Amino acid sequence: MMNLGRFLSIFMSLVLLAAGGGEACADQPSYFTFTPHFKDPDPGKRIWEKRSPGYVETLPSGRRNTFRIKKQATVNGLHGTIVQKVEEPSFFVFIADSEAARKELWWWRDKGPWSFMGTMAQIRAPMRID
């Protein structure tokens, strides 16, 4: 017979999977901001919000980019989530988990290496219950 703790663990895993398009993780930030420190045609603070089945990035101009969650991964020693830009399928962003030692974003395109994108700020994430 399954104990209550095991049942709740399985139940919460199923709830998180259903809510996040199959790849949800309690450590994924639900909201964060990021200000690029590289030459950018739309400079300033960007807002990222988790919306099923991925993330929406709002730029200072109001333009939005959508990203779908691809998989959990480790990039440069950080565990996190890789998302794919819907409008540009060869562009990927790595989002470090909300509890990661370094709150970093990395990007990758085509066959190039992962490149540092910046650091997340104003991070919000679901509260862990385990």
N, C-alpha and C positions, 0 to 999 in steps of 0.2 A: 504494500500500500504506500502511496506517495505521501510524504509529509507536507505540511502546509507551506513551509519555506520553499521547498522545491517547486510546488505548484505555483506559488506567487512569482518565483523567478521565471518559470516558463511562460506564465501568463503575461508578465511585463515585457518579455522578449517578443512575444507575438504582437502585443500592442504597439511596441516601438517599430517593429518591422512593417506593420500595416500602416502606420502613420507616416513613415518616411519613404515609401516607394520601394521597400525591400532591402534597403541598406542603412536603415536608421541606427544611430548609436547615441546613447545618452550623453556622450562626451562631445558630440557635434554642437558647435555654437548655434544658437537660434537667431542671433543678431550680433553684428559687430560692425565697426567702422574701420576704414583703412585710408590713409592718405599717401598716394604715390610720391616717391622722392626722385622719380626719374622724369624725363621729358614726356609730357602727356598732353595730347590735344584738348583734353577736358580736365584741367588741373583742379585739385581740391579734394575734399573729403568725400569718399564713396561709402554708401550704406549697403550692407549685405544683410538680407533677411531670409531665413529658411522658410520656404513655402513648398509644400509637397508638389512635385516629387523632387525638388532640389532647392536652389537658391535664386534669389533675384538681387541683382546689383543695381543700385540707383546712383547714377553719376550726378555731379553738381549741376549739369545742364538739364537734368530731369530725364534724360535718356535712360533706358533700362536694358540690361543684359540678363538673360536667363541661363541657368546652369542646371544640368541634371546630375544627380549623384551616380557615380560609376562604381566606386569600391573603396574599401578601407585599405590603407597602405602606410608604409613607413618611407619618409623622404628625409634625407639628411639627419637621420637619427630621431625624427619626430613621428609619432603615430598620428594619423589623421584621416581625412577623406579627400579623395580625388573627385573633382567635378568637371564636367565637359560643357563647354559653351554651346548652347543650342544653335545660335546663329553662325558659329564658326567651329564646326566639329573637330578640327585639328588642333584646337586650343584647349588646354586643360589647366586647372588651378588646384593646387594642394592646399587644404585648409587644416592647420594643426588643430588637434583636439583642444577643447576649452581648458582642460587640466594640464596641457603640455607645459614643459619648462620654458619653452620659447614659443610665443604666440605668433608664429610666422606663416606667411603666405608665399608659395612658390608657383611659378608658371612653367609650362612646357608646351612646345609646339612642334609638330612633325617629328623630326628625328634629333632635335637638339637636346642639350642637357637641361636639367631643371635649373631655373634662374630665380634668384631671390626677387620677390615682388614687394615685400614690405612686412610690417608688423601690425597685427590687429589691435584695436583699442575698443573701449566701451563694450566689452564682450558680455553677452548674456547666454546662458545655457540652461537646459532643464536640470532640475535638482536631482541628484542621484539618491536612490532610496536603499541601496545595498551597502 
